[in-house]
Amino acid sequence: MSSEETLRAELVTTARQLHASGWVANHDGNVSARLGDHFLATPTSMSKGAVSAEMLIVVDGEGELVSGTRKGFSELKLHLAAYRIRPDVHCVIHAHPPTATGFAVAQVELGPPFMAEPVVSLGRRIPLVPFSMEPDLQELEEADALMLANHGVLTVGPDLETALLRMELVEHLAKIALVARQLGGPVALPEDLVAQLHEKHEGIFEREADSPAESTWTRRSGSATSIVADALKRHS
C-alpha cells in the first residue's frame, strides 16, 4: 500500500476504535492526520463506527476541500489550530469519553498529577480550556491532551496510535479521579518527582518538526513502567 493508503487505513481503524470504546456516539468526534501539506480527516455526519477509507476527505490548511465527496466537519478549525500551534503534531483526535467529558462539562480539572506513569505519557498537565465555540488551544504549547469545558477531550500525537492511547489514558485517569474524590480526593505526587517524570516525557517525545510529510518524533528506549521505576528509585 502507498503511504496515503496506509494512513487512510489507520485513520479508519482509529475512528472505529473510538466508537467501539464508547467515546463517541451518533456523529460525535473526529479524527485527522497530516498528509503532506494537507490533512486527511473523517467527514461530517458520519458515525465513526461506519467510516471507511473511501469516505475520508482531504482538506488544505484553510479547511477547504481538496478531495473527497463528503463535507468537512464543523470543528475542522479546532484541528487546524492544533496543527498551527504544534508543527510537530501529526494527528489530532477529538472525542467525548464519558467520565473525562463529565469533568469537562462540570468544568472541574483533574488537578495536579496523582499517578506517576501518566506524567511520562502525557506530561505534567491536562489543562481545562474555558468554554468557547472556538476554544483557545494555546495550552497545546505545553500539553498533549486538553479537556475542553462543556465539549470533551482533545489529544494530539506524532501518530494515530499515540493520540488514541492518550485519549484512553485521559479517560482512565478521570475514572480514577472520580473514585478518589469519593474517598476524600486524590493526593498529588511530590513536585520534585513530577519534574523528573516530566523531563522523561520531554525526552521520549521530542517536539522538533521536520517536513510536513514526515514526523521526527522519536520514541526513546524504555517502557513507561521502567522509566517511572527509575525516577522513583532516584526520588527515594
NUDREN-386899 format. One record per residue: residue number from 1; residue in three letters; x, y, z of N, C-alpha, C, CB in turn. Coordinates in pm, whole numbers, always signed. Glycine has a CB too. Layout:
N
 num residuo    n_x    n_y    n_z   ca_x   ca_y   ca_z    c_x    c_y    c_z   cb_x   cb_y   cb_z
 NUM     ALA      X      Y      Z      X      Y      Z      X      Y      Z      X      Y      Z
...
This chain:
236
 num residuo    n_x    n_y    n_z   ca_x   ca_y   ca_z    c_x    c_y    c_z   cb_x   cb_y   cb_z
   1     MET    +84   -120     +0     +0     +0     +0    +87   +125     +0    -95     +1   +122
   2     SER    +37   +232    -60   +107   +360    -57    +97   +418    +83    +50   +458   -162
   3     SER   +177   +521   +111   +174   +583   +243    +36   +643   +272   +282   +692   +254
   4     GLU    -30   +698   +168   -165   +753   +189   -265   +642   +217   -210   +834    +66
   5     GLU   -255   +532   +148   -345   +420   +173   -327   +366   +315   -322   +308    +71
   6     THR   -203   +359   +358   -175   +313   +494   -235   +408   +597    -24   +299   +516
   7     LEU   -216   +538   +574   -270   +638   +667   -422   +632   +670   -222   +779   +628
   8     ARG   -484   +615   +553   -630   +604   +548   -678   +484   +630   -679   +591   +402
   9     ALA   -610   +371   +616   -648   +251   +690   -633   +272   +841   -563   +131   +645
  10     GLU   -524   +338   +881   -500   +363  +1023   -604   +460  +1079   -358   +419  +1045
  11     LEU   -641   +561  +1001   -738   +659  +1047   -875   +594  +1065   -747   +776   +950
  12     VAL   -912   +507   +972  -1040   +434   +983  -1039   +346  +1107  -1066   +349   +856
  13     THR   -930   +274  +1131   -918   +190  +1249   -934   +272  +1377   -784   +117  +1250
  14     THR   -871   +389  +1380   -879   +476  +1497  -1022   +523  +1520   -787   +597  +1480
  15     ALA  -1088   +566  +1413  -1226   +614  +1425  -1317   +504  +1479  -1278   +663  +1289
  16     ARG  -1299   +384  +1429  -1382   +272  +1473  -1352   +232  +1617  -1362   +151  +1382
  17     GLN  -1226   +248  +1658  -1192   +220  +1797  -1256   +320  +1892  -1040   +220  +1815
  18     LEU  -1264   +446  +1851  -1332   +548  +1932  -1477   +507  +1954  -1326   +687  +1863
  19     HIS  -1542   +461  +1848  -1682   +421  +1857  -1698   +295  +1942  -1740   +398  +1717
  20     ALA  -1611   +196  +1919  -1619    +70  +1994  -1595    +91  +2143  -1519    -30  +1938
  21     SER  -1514   +190  +2177  -1482   +218  +2317  -1593   +297  +2387  -1352   +295  +2326
  22     GLY  -1690   +346  +2309  -1798   +424  +2367  -1759   +568  +2395  -1845   +360  +2494
  23     TRP  -1658   +616  +2324  -1611   +753  +2345  -1675   +852  +2248  -1461   +759  +2332
  24     VAL  -1752   +803  +2153  -1828   +886  +2061  -1963   +818  +2039  -1752   +908  +1926
  25     ALA  -2063   +897  +2002  -2196   +844  +1972  -2256   +929  +1861  -2288   +842  +2100
  26     ASN  -2355   +872  +1792  -2418   +946  +1682  -2310   +990  +1584  -2498  +1069  +1736
  27     HIS  -2299  +1121  +1558  -2197  +1172  +1466  -2082  +1239  +1541  -2258  +1271  +1368
  28     ASP  -2076  +1216  +1673  -1974  +1282  +1757  -1833  +1247  +1713  -1993  +1243  +1902
  29     GLY  -1740  +1335  +1752  -1598  +1309  +1741  -1544  +1324  +1600  -1568  +1172  +1789
  30     ASN  -1413  +1336  +1592  -1347  +1349  +1462  -1199  +1317  +1477  -1367  +1491  +1404
  31     VAL  -1141  +1273  +1368  -1001  +1233  +1364   -937  +1293  +1240   -987  +1078  +1365
  32     SER   -813  +1340  +1254   -741  +1394  +1138   -594  +1360  +1147   -760  +1547  +1128
  33     ALA   -525  +1369  +1034   -381  +1341  +1029   -318  +1422   +916   -355  +1189  +1009
  34     ARG   -193  +1460   +936   -121  +1531   +830   -101  +1439   +710    +15  +1583   +882
  35     LEU   -116  +1495   +592    -91  +1424   +467    -14  +1520   +377   -226  +1376   +399
  36     GLY   +118  +1522   +393   +198  +1620   +322   +161  +1760   +368   +180  +1607   +170
  37     ASP   +126  +1847   +275    +84  +1983   +308    -64  +1993   +339   +118  +2077   +194
  38     HIS   -135  +1881   +326   -278  +1878   +350   -311  +1792   +472   -352  +1824   +227
  39     PHE   -441  +1770   +494   -486  +1695   +611   -595  +1597   +571   -537  +1790   +721
  40     LEU   -579  +1473   +617   -678  +1368   +595   -770  +1366   +716   -609  +1229   +572
  41     ALA   -902  +1356   +693   -994  +1367   +806  -1122  +1286   +784  -1029  +1511   +830
  42     THR  -1186  +1255   +895  -1319  +1196   +888  -1417  +1302   +839  -1363  +1138  +1028
  43     PRO  -1522  +1263   +768  -1620  +1359   +718  -1727  +1390   +822  -1687  +1307   +590
  44     THR  -1808  +1489   +797  -1918  +1523   +886  -2033  +1424   +869  -1965  +1666   +861
  45     SER  -2123  +1426   +966  -2248  +1349   +961  -2225  +1202   +933  -2340  +1407   +855
  46     MET  -2130  +1144  +1006  -2098  +1004   +985  -2058   +940  +1119  -1984   +988   +880
  47     SER  -2121   +829  +1153  -2081   +755  +1272  -1938   +709  +1255  -2175   +634  +1298
  48     LYS  -1857   +726  +1358  -1718   +683  +1348  -1706   +531  +1341  -1638   +736  +1467
  49     GLY  -1814   +461  +1375  -1814   +317  +1362  -1841   +270  +1221  -1913   +259  +1453
  50     ALA  -1882   +362  +1133  -1918   +325   +996  -1827   +389   +891  -2061   +365   +968
  51     VAL  -1723   +458   +937  -1632   +526   +843  -1552   +424   +763  -1537   +621   +919
  52     SER  -1532   +453   +636  -1446   +370   +551  -1340   +459   +488  -1529   +297   +441
  53     ALA  -1237   +397   +431  -1126   +473   +372  -1174   +563   +260  -1018   +378   +320
  54     GLU  -1273   +517   +184  -1324   +594    +70  -1402   +717   +113  -1411   +506    -18
  55     MET  -1453   +716   +235  -1533   +827   +285  -1448   +943   +336  -1624   +779   +394
  56     LEU  -1320   +919   +363  -1235  +1023   +419  -1216  +1137   +321  -1100   +966   +459
  57     ILE  -1192  +1255   +375  -1171  +1373   +292  -1031  +1428   +313  -1276  +1481   +324
  58     VAL   -985  +1506   +218   -857  +1576   +228   -886  +1725   +220   -757  +1530   +116
  59     VAL   -833  +1801   +317   -853  +1946   +318   -718  +2016   +323   -941  +1989   +437
  60     ASP   -720  +2144   +286   -597  +2223   +294   -588  +2293   +429   -590  +2326   +178
  61     GLY   -490  +2377   +446   -468  +2444   +573   -575  +2542   +613   -341  +2514   +569
  62     GLU   -664  +2574   +519   -776  +2664   +548   -906  +2587   +568   -793  +2766   +436
  63     GLY   -897  +2454   +556  -1016  +2372   +573  -1096  +2353   +446  -1103  +2430   +676
  64     GLU  -1040  +2399   +333  -1112  +2384   +205  -1092  +2244   +150  -1063  +2490   +103
  65     LEU  -1197  +2188    +96  -1193  +2051    +44  -1099  +2041    -76  -1333  +2005     +4
  66     VAL  -1006  +1945    -67   -912  +1919   -176   -956  +1796   -254   -768  +1900   -121
  67     SER   -999  +1692   -182  -1050  +1572   -247  -1147  +1500   -155   -936  +1478   -289
  68     GLY  -1236  +1422   -215  -1338  +1351   -140  -1475  +1400   -180  -1317  +1368    +11
  69     THR  -1576  +1319   -153  -1712  +1353   -196  -1799  +1401    -80  -1778  +1233   -261
  70     ARG  -1748  +1396    +41  -1825  +1438   +158  -1776  +1572   +212  -1817  +1331   +267
  71     LYS  -1850  +1627   +306  -1817  +1758   +361  -1731  +1746   +486  -1945  +1835   +393
  72     GLY  -1658  +1853   +514  -1577  +1859   +634  -1663  +1885   +757  -1472  +1967   +621
  73     PHE  -1616  +1841   +874  -1691  +1861   +998  -1673  +2003  +1049  -1646  +1761  +1105
  74     SER  -1766  +2045  +1133  -1769  +2185  +1177  -1650  +2223  +1264  -1896  +2212  +1254
  75     GLU  -1584  +2124  +1326  -1474  +2153  +1417  -1337  +2141  +1350  -1481  +2060  +1536
  76     LEU  -1335  +2147  +1217  -1206  +2143  +1147  -1113  +2254  +1194  -1228  +2154   +996
  77     LYS  -1171  +2370  +1225  -1089  +2482  +1272  -1011  +2445  +1397  -1177  +2605  +1300
  78     LEU  -1073  +2363  +1481  -1009  +2319  +1604   -884  +2237  +1572  -1107  +2237  +1691
  79     HIS   -898  +2144  +1479   -785  +2060  +1439   -675  +2143  +1373   -833  +1950  +1344
  80     LEU   -715  +2231  +1282   -616  +2312  +1210   -542  +2405  +1306   -685  +2394  +1099
  81     ALA   -612  +2455  +1407   -546  +2539  +1508   -441  +2458  +1583   -649  +2599  +1607
  82     ALA   -473  +2333  +1614   -377  +2248  +1684   -252  +2226  +1600   -440  +2113  +1719
  83     TYR   -271  +2203  +1469   -155  +2182  +1381    -71  +2309  +1368   -202  +2136  +1243
  84     ARG   -136  +2425  +1369    -60  +2551  +1359    +21  +2576  +1485   -155  +2669  +1334
  85     ILE    -39  +2548  +1600    +30  +2570  +1727   +145  +2473  +1745    -68  +2557  +1843
  86     ARG   +126  +2349  +1698   +225  +2244  +1717   +265  +2184  +1582   +171  +2135  +1812
  87     PRO   +363  +2243  +1513   +407  +2189  +1383   +458  +2046  +1392   +513  +2276  +1325
  88     ASP   +494  +2002  +1512   +543  +1865  +1530   +430  +1763  +1535   +625  +1856  +1657
  89     VAL   +309  +1808  +1561   +194  +1717  +1574   +149  +1668  +1437    +77  +1787  +1647
  90     HIS   +123  +1537  +1428    +80  +1478  +1301    -60  +1420  +1307   +175  +1371  +1259
  91     CYS   -119  +1413  +1426   -254  +1358  +1438   -329  +1429  +1550   -249  +1206  +1463
  92     VAL   -460  +1449  +1528   -546  +1512  +1628   -674  +1430  +1641   -578  +1661  +1589
  93     ILE   -716  +1406  +1765   -841  +1336  +1792   -925  +1419  +1888   -814  +1195  +1850
  94     HIS  -1053  +1433  +1855  -1149  +1495  +1947  -1260  +1393  +1972  -1207  +1631  +1889
  95     ALA  -1291  +1369  +2099  -1394  +1272  +2134  -1460  +1311  +2266  -1335  +1131  +2144
  96     HIS  -1559  +1232  +2305  -1635  +1259  +2427  -1633  +1137  +2520  -1780  +1297  +2392
  97     PRO  -1516  +1091  +2564  -1514   +981  +2661  -1594  +1023  +2785  -1367   +943  +2699
  98     PRO  -1690   +942  +2828  -1791   +988  +2925  -1739  +1045  +3056  -1880   +878  +2955
  99     THR  -1644   +978  +3120  -1600  +1025  +3252  -1520  +1154  +3240  -1517   +919  +3322
 100     ALA  -1424  +1157  +3150  -1345  +1279  +3130  -1433  +1393  +3083  -1232  +1254  +3029
 101     THR  -1530  +1363  +2996  -1620  +1468  +2949  -1712  +1514  +3062  -1704  +1418  +2830
 102     GLY  -1743  +1423  +3155  -1820  +1463  +3273  -1747  +1570  +3353  -1849  +1343  +3361
 103     PHE  -1615  +1551  +3372  -1534  +1654  +3438  -1538  +1783  +3357  -1388  +1606  +3457
 104     ALA  -1528  +1770  +3225  -1522  +1888  +3139  -1652  +1967  +3143  -1492  +1846  +2996
 105     VAL  -1766  +1898  +3140  -1894  +1972  +3141  -1923  +2028  +3279  -2009  +1880  +3095
 106     ALA  -1864  +1968  +3383  -1876  +2026  +3517  -1772  +2136  +3538  -1859  +1918  +3624
 107     GLN  -1684  +2152  +3440  -1574  +2247  +3445  -1488  +2225  +3569  -1628  +2391  +3443
 108     VAL  -1452  +2097  +3589  -1368  +2057  +3700  -1239  +1997  +3645  -1441  +1955  +3793
 109     GLU  -1125  +2051  +3685   -997  +1998  +3639   -962  +1869  +3712   -886  +2102  +3660
 110     LEU   -883  +1785  +3647   -835  +1665  +3714   -735  +1700  +3824   -771  +1569  +3613
 111     GLY   -671  +1814  +3810   -581  +1861  +3914   -437  +1817  +3893   -628  +1814  +4047
 112     PRO   -350  +1841  +3992   -208  +1805  +3980   -192  +1654  +3963   -130  +1853  +4104
 113     PRO    -80  +1609  +3906    -57  +1466  +3887    -67  +1387  +4017    +79  +1443  +3824
 114     PHE   -141  +1277  +4012   -156  +1192  +4130   -109  +1048  +4104   -300  +1192  +4175
 115     MET    -61  +1021  +3981     +0   +893  +3948   +122   +921  +3862   -101   +799  +3873
 116     ALA   +222   +832  +3872   +349   +859  +3806   +350   +831  +3656   +456   +778  +3871
 117     GLU   +307   +713  +3614   +320   +675  +3475   +251   +772  +3378   +264   +538  +3455
 118     PRO   +132   +823  +3409    +68   +917  +3316   +149  +1043  +3288    -66   +956  +3369
 119     VAL   +234  +1084  +3382   +317  +1202  +3358   +416  +1174  +3245   +393  +1244  +3488
 120     VAL   +469  +1051  +3240   +562  +1014  +3134   +491  +1014  +2998   +624   +875  +3162
 121     SER   +365   +973  +2995   +292   +964  +2869   +227  +1095  +2828   +186   +858  +2880
 122     LEU   +182  +1175  +2926   +103  +1295  +2895   +168  +1426  +2936    -29  +1284  +2962
 123     GLY   +272  +1420  +3016   +327  +1543  +3071   +262  +1576  +3204   +308  +1658  +2972
 124     ARG   +298  +1690  +3260   +255  +1724  +3395   +112  +1779  +3403   +349  +1823  +3453
 125     ARG    +54  +1822  +3290    -77  +1887  +3297   -172  +1837  +3190    -62  +2038  +3284
 126     ILE   -299  +1830  +3227   -408  +1813  +3130   -497  +1935  +3151   -488  +1674  +3149
 127     PRO   -469  +2045  +3085   -541  +2170  +3113   -690  +2160  +3079   -479  +2284  +3035
 128     LEU   -770  +2234  +3154   -911  +2252  +3124   -926  +2385  +3052  -1000  +2246  +3254
 129     VAL   -962  +2381  +2925   -975  +2502  +2844  -1113  +2562  +2863   -949  +2471  +2694
 130     PRO  -1124  +2693  +2893  -1254  +2756  +2914  -1347  +2737  +2794  -1237  +2905  +2942
 131     PHE  -1477  +2733  +2821  -1574  +2710  +2714  -1574  +2825  +2613  -1713  +2693  +2773
 132     SER  -1581  +2786  +2488  -1596  +2879  +2377  -1638  +2800  +2255  -1465  +2959  +2350
 133     MET  -1710  +2862  +2164  -1745  +2795  +2039  -1621  +2775  +1953  -1853  +2875  +1962
 134     GLU  -1518  +2856  +1978  -1388  +2838  +1914  -1282  +2843  +2024  -1362  +2948  +1803
 135     PRO  -1261  +2732  +2094  -1170  +2731  +2210  -1028  +2773  +2175  -1166  +2592  +2271
 136     ASP   -965  +2842  +2268   -825  +2882  +2255   -738  +2762  +2293   -792  +3007  +2345
 137     LEU   -661  +2713  +2199   -582  +2591  +2222   -435  +2619  +2252   -591  +2502  +2102
 138     GLN   -402  +2740  +2294   -262  +2774  +2318   -197  +2685  +2424   -252  +2918  +2361
 139     GLU   -279  +2624  +2510   -225  +2533  +2611   -152  +2416  +2547   -336  +2481  +2701
 140     LEU   -179  +2390  +2418   -109  +2282  +2349    +40  +2309  +2335   -169  +2261  +2211
 141     GLU    +82  +2431  +2357   +225  +2461  +2353   +299  +2381  +2459   +250  +2612  +2373
 142     GLU   +228  +2346  +2568   +291  +2272  +2678   +225  +2137  +2704   +287  +2354  +2802
 143     ALA   +107  +2113  +2650    +32  +1992  +2681     +3  +1910  +2556    -99  +2026  +2751
 144     ASP    -21  +1779  +2576    -54  +1689  +2465   -198  +1642  +2472    +39  +1570  +2466
 145     ALA   -269  +1681  +2577   -410  +1648  +2592   -479  +1765  +2659   -430  +1517  +2675
 146     LEU   -598  +1798  +2611   -676  +1907  +2668   -816  +1859  +2700   -681  +2028  +2571
 147     MET   -869  +1907  +2812  -1011  +1890  +2841  -1078  +2020  +2804  -1036  +1852  +2992
 148     LEU  -1177  +2013  +2716  -1246  +2131  +2667  -1376  +2148  +2743  -1273  +2121  +2514
 149     ALA  -1390  +2257  +2818  -1507  +2279  +2901  -1635  +2267  +2819  -1500  +2416  +2969
 150     ASN  -1731  +2189  +2869  -1861  +2167  +2803  -1848  +2113  +2662  -1939  +2296  +2799
 151     HIS  -1738  +2041  +2636  -1713  +2000  +2497  -1656  +1859  +2485  -1619  +2096  +2433
 152     GLY  -1556  +1823  +2564  -1497  +1691  +2551  -1347  +1693  +2572  -1528  +1632  +2417
 153     VAL  -1278  +1606  +2500  -1133  +1592  +2515  -1067  +1598  +2378  -1098  +1459  +2587
 154     LEU   -950  +1660  +2373   -872  +1666  +2251   -732  +1618  +2281   -870  +1810  +2192
 155     THR   -682  +1525  +2200   -545  +1477  +2217   -470  +1489  +2085   -544  +1330  +2266
 156     VAL   -339  +1504  +2095   -253  +1514  +1977   -140  +1414  +1990   -198  +1659  +1959
 157     GLY    -73  +1387  +1878    +39  +1294  +1883   +117  +1289  +1755    -10  +1159  +1917
 158     PRO   +228  +1218  +1758   +311  +1203  +1638   +252  +1101  +1542   +452  +1161  +1677
 159     ASP   +156  +1023  +1591    +89   +922  +1510    -48   +895  +1572   +174   +790  +1500
 160     LEU   -131   +823  +1498   -267   +798  +1544   -270   +710  +1669   -349   +734  +1434
 161     GLU   -181   +615  +1676   -177   +526  +1792   -151   +605  +1920    -70   +418  +1774
 162     THR    -54   +696  +1917    -21   +774  +2036   -136   +865  +2076   +105   +857  +2012
 163     ALA   -198   +932  +1977   -311  +1020  +2008   -427   +941  +2068   -357  +1093  +1881
 164     LEU   -452   +820  +2016   -559   +736  +2069   -527   +687  +2210   -584   +617  +1977
 165     LEU   -403   +645  +2233   -363   +599  +2366   -372   +712  +2468   -221   +542  +2363
 166     ARG   -343   +833  +2425   -355   +947  +2515   -501   +972  +2550   -293  +1073  +2453
 167     MET   -590   +957  +2454   -734   +970  +2482   -776   +864  +2583   -817   +957  +2351
 168     GLU   -731   +742  +2563   -762   +633  +2655   -712   +664  +2796   -701   +501  +2605
 169     LEU   -591   +718  +2805   -532   +746  +2936   -604   +859  +3008   -385   +781  +2919
 170     VAL   -646   +962  +2935   -722  +1070  +2998   -851  +1016  +3058   -754  +1182  +2896
 171     GLU   -920   +931  +2984  -1044   +873  +3036  -1016   +784  +3157  -1116   +791  +2926
 172     HIS   -909   +706  +3151   -872   +619  +3263   -843   +701  +3388   -750   +532  +3226
 173     LEU   -768   +810  +3372   -735   +896  +3485   -861   +961  +3544   -635  +1005  +3443
 174     ALA   -954   +998  +3455  -1078  +1060  +3503  -1158   +962  +3587  -1162  +1111  +3384
 175     LYS  -1161   +835  +3546  -1232   +734  +3624  -1169   +718  +3763  -1232   +599  +3550
 176     ILE  -1036   +715  +3766   -965   +702  +3894   -989   +825  +3981   -814   +681  +3870
 177     ALA   -982   +944  +3920  -1002  +1068  +3995  -1143  +1074  +4054   -978  +1190  +3904
 178     LEU  -1241  +1024  +3980  -1379  +1026  +4028  -1394   +940  +4153  -1476   +979  +3918
 179     VAL  -1334   +821  +4151  -1338   +733  +4269  -1262   +796  +4385  -1280   +594  +4235
 180     ALA  -1145   +853  +4354  -1064   +915  +4459  -1140  +1029  +4527   -932   +967  +4401
 181     ARG  -1217  +1104  +4450  -1294  +1215  +4508  -1398  +1162  +4607  -1363  +1296  +4396
 182     GLN  -1450  +1043  +4583  -1546   +984  +4675  -1480   +940  +4805  -1615   +865  +4608
 183     LEU  -1348   +926  +4802  -1272   +880  +4918  -1191   +991  +4983  -1179   +767  +4878
 184     GLY  -1223  +1115  +4947  -1154  +1228  +5009  -1068  +1309  +4915  -1071  +1180  +5119
 185     GLY  -1049  +1259  +4793   -973  +1334  +4694   -836  +1275  +4669   -960  +1477  +4736
 186     PRO   -787  +1282  +4545   -654  +1229  +4514   -545  +1310  +4581   -632  +1227  +4363
 187     VAL   -437  +1242  +4618   -323  +1309  +4680   -217  +1331  +4572   -264  +1226  +4799
 188     ALA   -175  +1456  +4554    -79  +1489  +4449    +58  +1430  +4477    -67  +1641  +4434
 189     LEU   +128  +1396  +4369   +265  +1348  +4381   +357  +1464  +4423   +313  +1287  +4247
 190     PRO   +471  +1432  +4486   +568  +1538  +4518   +615  +1609  +4392   +689  +1479  +4594
 191     GLU   +629  +1738  +4399   +664  +1818  +4281   +799  +1779  +4223   +664  +1964  +4316
 192     ASP   +896  +1745  +4308  +1028  +1710  +4253  +1021  +1581  +4173  +1130  +1697  +4366
 193     LEU   +935  +1488  +4213   +918  +1365  +4135   +848  +1396  +4004   +838  +1260  +4215
 194     VAL   +746  +1481  +4009   +674  +1519  +3886   +770  +1583  +3787   +557  +1617  +3918
 195     ALA   +860  +1667  +3836   +958  +1732  +3749  +1047  +1629  +3680  +1043  +1831  +3829
 196     GLN  +1090  +1527  +3755  +1173  +1421  +3696  +1097  +1346  +3588  +1221  +1323  +3805
 197     LEU   +972  +1312  +3618   +890  +1235  +3524   +858  +1318  +3399   +760  +1189  +3592
 198     HIS   +833  +1447  +3418   +804  +1533  +3304   +926  +1546  +3214   +758  +1672  +3352
 199     GLU  +1043  +1551  +3274  +1167  +1555  +3195  +1178  +1429  +3109  +1290  +1569  +3289
 200     LYS  +1139  +1315  +3163  +1139  +1191  +3086  +1040  +1201  +2970  +1104  +1072  +3175
 201     HIS   +925  +1258  +2996   +824  +1278  +2891   +881  +1358  +2775   +699  +1348  +2948
 202     GLU   +947  +1468  +2808  +1003  +1553  +2704  +1115  +1483  +2629  +1054  +1684  +2764
 203     GLY  +1188  +1393  +2696  +1294  +1319  +2630  +1242  +1214  +2535  +1382  +1256  +2731
 204     ILE  +1127  +1153  +2569  +1070  +1049  +2484  +1004  +1110  +2361   +967   +966  +2562
 205     PHE   +929  +1218  +2381   +854  +1279  +2272   +916  +1413  +2234   +705  +1298  +2311
 206     GLU  +1012  +1408  +2146  +1077  +1531  +2101   +982  +1611  +2013  +1208  +1499  +2025
 207     ARG   +991  +1742  +2023   +896  +1828  +1952   +957  +1905  +1836   +834  +1925  +2047
 208     GLU  +1063  +1853  +1779  +1124  +1920  +1666  +1057  +1875  +1538  +1276  +1893  +1660
 209     ALA   +990  +1968  +1470   +919  +1935  +1347  +1013  +1941  +1229   +800  +2030  +1325
 210     ASP   +995  +1846  +1137  +1071  +1844  +1013   +976  +1886   +902  +1134  +1702   +985
 211     SER   +976  +1818   +791   +883  +1850   +684   +743  +1805   +723   +926  +1783   +552
 212     PRO   +636  +1867   +665   +501  +1828   +698   +471  +1684   +661   +404  +1919   +630
 213     ALA   +550  +1626   +573   +520  +1493   +523   +571  +1383   +612   +577  +1476   +386
 214     GLU   +661  +1416   +704   +713  +1309   +790   +736  +1358   +931   +842  +1253   +733
 215     SER   +721  +1269  +1024   +736  +1303  +1165   +878  +1278  +1211   +638  +1223  +1250
 216     THR   +927  +1366  +1298  +1060  +1344  +1355  +1051  +1316  +1504  +1150  +1465  +1329
 217     TRP   +928  +1287  +1552   +916  +1248  +1692   +994  +1120  +1712   +768  +1230  +1734
 218     THR  +1063  +1110  +1822  +1145   +992  +1849  +1104   +929  +1981  +1295  +1030  +1851
 219     ARG  +1070   +801  +1975  +1042   +728  +2098  +1175   +671  +2148   +936   +613  +2075
 220     ARG  +1217   +710  +2265  +1340   +657  +2318  +1314   +529  +2396  +1409   +760  +2406
 221     SER  +1419   +453  +2418  +1403   +321  +2479  +1352   +331  +2621  +1535   +245  +2476
 222     GLY  +1283   +223  +2663  +1233   +216  +2799  +1083   +233  +2805  +1300   +320  +2885
 223     SER  +1016   +139  +2870   +872   +149  +2887   +840   +254  +2992   +812    +13  +2926
 224     ALA   +714   +297  +2994   +673   +394  +3096   +696   +337  +3236   +525   +432  +3078
 225     THR   +671   +206  +3250   +689   +143  +3381   +834   +149  +3427   +642     -1  +3377
 226     SER   +929   +116  +3337  +1070   +117  +3375  +1118   +259  +3400  +1155    +50  +3267
 227     ILE  +1069   +355  +3322  +1108   +494  +3342  +1059   +545  +3477  +1052   +583  +3228
 228     VAL   +935   +511  +3512   +880   +552  +3641   +957   +486  +3755   +731   +516  +3650
 229     ALA   +988   +357  +3740  +1063   +286  +3845  +1198   +352  +3869  +1083   +137  +3806
 230     ASP  +1262   +394  +3760  +1392   +460  +3772  +1378   +594  +3844  +1456   +479  +3634
 231     ALA  +1275   +670  +3806  +1254   +800  +3868  +1221   +786  +4016  +1142   +876  +3796
 232     LEU  +1138   +687  +4049  +1103   +665  +4190  +1225   +624  +4272   +993   +557  +4201
 233     LYS  +1313   +544  +4210  +1433   +500  +4279  +1521   +620  +4312  +1510   +398  +4194
 234     ARG  +1535   +712  +4212  +1619   +829  +4235  +1554   +927  +4331  +1649   +897  +4103
 235     HIS  +1420   +922  +4337  +1349  +1015  +4425  +1354   +971  +4570  +1205  +1028  +4381
 236     SER  +1364   +840  +4591  +1360   +787  +4728  +1490   +815  +4804  +1333   +636  +4727
